């Protein structure tokens, strides 16, 4: 049976690092890359999405994963925009007509990915029913 350490069971400093610092650093790296290379931007953005999905596994269900994904996605998007503004390069990828909306979009995407990861993680932790448990079989 699959049994990861749940996010709520981790020490508070570890929660801060993996729930806040990692999305902030990843967003900042992507914020720099958005002005350097569109390909590098998309590669790291996709890896961040995979990380958001996998982060959902550390929660009991999709709701916990959704909460974490919402916060992580918002931190990621805000860090991306701040780092891009600090670097001051021209974006090789469109950030939209109103760039601050990107933080909202990344929060929603993070929420959906975290929820999906939480649901998959819950299904993996649930013991599969055997023939003995199902008298109708």
Steps between C-alpha positions, in 0.01 A plus 500: 500500500627849406555717808686833462561732792204737505570871478323566830729250676820672389677747731393864451837614352481222241141600417614859445786394274311251281169687506628856454872534431518236226211654297652847550844394378353306208286800404801732521704270275216489248468879528861535389464235230193667348732773370772261386343204321144395429603135490674513839201685643259226388724215617532639852131600507398145409734359766340737751158368398615143552632605841163653584325177406742293708464737795134402513609147594606634842138573591219272610277592210442739213380782724828522690693477175284775352571732791872445474494534122308827522754654738801351322373613160438853625849518651649360179317750279577800720868403521512457124364850442722661766818334370412592142445863603831510688695352208322736260534292184245476222283191546548236231162352602180698531412583860158620391360849454482545880803313644383503866218271391768236437528445877127424512528262205797315652311477831201341327719260302691411817171438681380263227832313482526470879141376523567240231814387681311477828229288342752265338697477824186416694412227250851357532481494881157338510533123533361315203193294584560129502256221424467429872382853571235485228244231582308564175794379290 
